[in-house]
Amino acid sequence: MAAFYQRWYDRDPALSKAMDQLREASDRYQAQVALNIMKIILEHHMEEAAEAAGLDAEGLKLERWANTAEPHPLKRRWYDVNETLRAAMTMLQDCPDELQTALVPHICHMVEDTLALAAPDA
């Protein structure tokens, strides 16, 4: 049997589904969701996660997040073509597992709500 390559977000089926939906969304909605993901991580969960994990800014890789504006040299991932989306995905990927798990329901709900706005009226 051939090896199956999983993306970092495929570990969680709900997050994987949300990312697949986001991948198919327009650039406008991808950027909107990306900004909301960053807001959730930074404003609502980061201080608690850092304190609980005993981490400082370096432990949370804040410097790496700040440097995500630099173009990814290979742009192999679907979200690398959009700087805002790439920054949000980097932040989410770098979150401690416990924080990432806690964020998944919020992110899934946000993706569904945002994309529902994008759906044309029936």
PyMOL commands that set and color helices and strands:
alter all, ss='L'
color gray80, all
select helices_A, chain A and resi 8-11+13-24+27-53+62-69+78-81+83-94+97-118
alter helices_A, ss='H'
color red, helices_A
deselect
rebuild
show_as cartoon
